[in-house]
């Protein structure tokens, strides 16, 4: 078996493309220390193909300097072009998005009416890193979910994606929070009440009156604050007709 001598070539490729160790590590969803180790130990065999493709070089060239260096791709007309000319697409030093885990309410067992809120690992959501940084939200505390129902219309429409900061569970009166209410995911304005009570208020208050829970009821009904809702995406339900056509 031929020796893996990819380390120096890998390091030189990142330097030429102006990609930082941390930036490439996040690009591959691995630890920066791992990428740093590859400079001397070489790129591991299990990710050699992926790393080579992301840097637009042939796997064999990266591994042990054999064969051509740059990949050749084909355009829609069948013409070849060298990826050396387009390597600039990999020069982003730091990723601009953060991938947030998605949570949803599902039955605890098939056919059961009892639900719980769990992560759906197949459905992550990406948000701009700047959104979280501007609000001083720890990226590991942020999760996403869907708004279900019209209790918060017109503020948050049914089906909207919402982002939740689990690092802020202390109630600030009048702010919107996600709560889990005996396994049910609910989005409400929250207000503190005397005696450690809690008021839940809907934006659509005409259809959904306020709900007040005493401290004992909060415990009995398994009500817990998941976090503060800091972002939502609301799709307009109707495309406006264009007049005079």
N, C-alpha and C positions, 0 to 999 in steps of 0.2 A: 504493500500500500504506500502510495506516494505521500510524503510529508506535507502537512498543511502549513504553508508559509504565508498565509494571507494577511497576517498582522500589519506589516509595513505598508502593503498596498491599500488595505482598508483605511489605515490612518491617513495616507496620502490623498485618497479619494475624498474623505471628509474635509480635509484641509483645503483641497482645491475647490470644493463646492461651498466652502464657508459654512459648514454644518458643525455645530458644537456637539460635544459628547452628550450633554444633557438633552439637546434637541433631538438627536438621533435615537437616544434611549426612549424618549417619550413617543417618537414616531413608531418604534417597535414594541412599545408597551413593556419595556424591561427596565432594570435598574441601571443608572449611569455607571456604576462600578463594573457591571458586566461588560458594557461597551468599552470602558477603559481597559479592562483585562484583555480584550480582543486585540489591542494594539501589540501586545507581546505574545500572547498565547495563540492568536489566530481566531478567526470567526468559527464558531462551532459548526460541525457538519449538519446538525439538524436545522440550522437557520441560514446556511450558506446560500441556498437558492433564493430565499426571500431578500437577503441583504444585497446579493448581486443584482437582482432585478430592480430594487429600489435605487441602486446607484448606476443603473444602466450599463452594467458590464457582464461579460460571460462568467458563469460559475467557475469553469475550469481555470480561467485567467486569474480570477480572484484567489482561488485556492492555492495554485502552485505555478502561476505565470505561464500556463500552457494555452496555445491557441490565440485567436484574436481577442483583443481587449473589449471593444465596444460592441454592444448589441446592435443589430440591424433590424429595423421594423419596416412594415409595409403600410403605405397609405391606401386610400380607397381605390386608387387606380392601379395598384399593384407595384408601384414604384418603391424602391428601397431608399431609406435615408438613415444616416448615422445618428445614433442617440447622443453622441458627443455634442451635437449642436443644440440639443434640447435639455441637457443636464441641468440647466438653470431652474427647471421645475422642482428640483430637490434642494434648493438653496435656502429654504425657509429655516431660520435658525431655531426658532421655538414654535411649537404648534400653537395656533390661535384659538382652538376649541378645546373644551373639556367634555369628556364623555360621562354622562350622569346615569346612574342606575334607574330603571323604571319600576315603579311599584303599582300594584293594582289589587282590587278586592276580588277574591274568588271564593267559591265554596270550599269548605275544609275537607269535603269528601264528595264524590260524584252523587248528585241527587240531593245533597244536603241543603237546607235553607240557611244553615249557619255559615258565616263567611269569616275570612280573615284577610289581612293586608300583607302581601308578600312581594318579593322582588321577582320580576319577569326578566331573567337574564338574556332572553332573546330579543329584547326590545330597548336597547339603550338610547338615550337622547343626547344630542350634542348642543352645547350652548357656547357662545363666545366667552373665552376666558376673562375678557375685560368686564363682562357683566358681573361676574362673581367678585373679581378683584375690586371693582368700584364700590361694592357693598361690604367689603371686608368679610366675605364668606369663605370659610375653609372649603376647598373643593371636595374633600372627603365627606363633608356634612350635607352636600346638596344631592337631592333626589328629584325625580319627576313622577307625575301621575296624570290621570285624566280627570277632568271635571265631569261628573255624571249628574244629569238632571238640570232643572232650570231654577233652582233655589237662589242662585247667585246672578241670574240674568237681571239686568243688562251688563253687569260688571264682568262676569266670566260666563261665557256661553257654554251650553252643554257640548261636550266633546273637545273642549279646549285642553291643550297640554299646559300643566302648571309645574312650576319649579318650587321646591320647598327647602328651606334652610333648617336642618335638624339641630343646628347649633343654637338656634333661638327658639326656645320653648317657653321662656318666661312671658307671660301675657302682658302685652301693651294694649290698653283699652282701645278698641276700634280698629285694630289691625286684623288682617285676614290670616287665618291659620288652617292647617290641615289637622284633623283629629281622627283618631280611631275610636269609634263608639261601639263597643261590644262586637268588634270585627268588621264594622261598617266604616268605610272611608267617607268623611264629610268635610266640606270646605265652608267655613263660616267666619263672620266677624265675631271676635270674642271680647267679652267684658268681664272683669272680676266683680264678684258680689261679696257682701259681708259674710263672714263666717266661712271663708274659703269656697264660696259658691261660684257658679259660672253661668254667664248668660251667652247663649248662642243666637246670633242675629243673621238673618238672610238679607241679601240685597233686594231680593224679590219678596219684600216683607208683606205685600198685599196678599200673597198666596201662602206664605210661610211665616206664621207669627213667631215671636221670640220664644225661646225655650230656656227655662231657668232650672238649674240643677243645684241642689244642696250638696255639701261636702260628702255626706253619706251616700247620696245617689250617684255621685261621680265614681265612688269606689265600687258601689254595687253594680253599676252598669258598665264598668270597665272603660271609662272615658279617659283617654290620654292624648296629650298634645304631641303631634308628630313634629311640627315645626311651622315656621313663618313662611307664608306664600310670598315670594319676592318677584315672581315673573309669571305671565300667562300668555298664551298665544290664542287669539280669538279670530276665527275665520268668519267673515261676513256671510250671513245665510243667503243673501240674495244679490245677484249681479244686477246693478241698476240698468233699466232700459235707456237707450240713447235716443233722445227726441230728434225729430225732424229728419228721419231717414226714410 
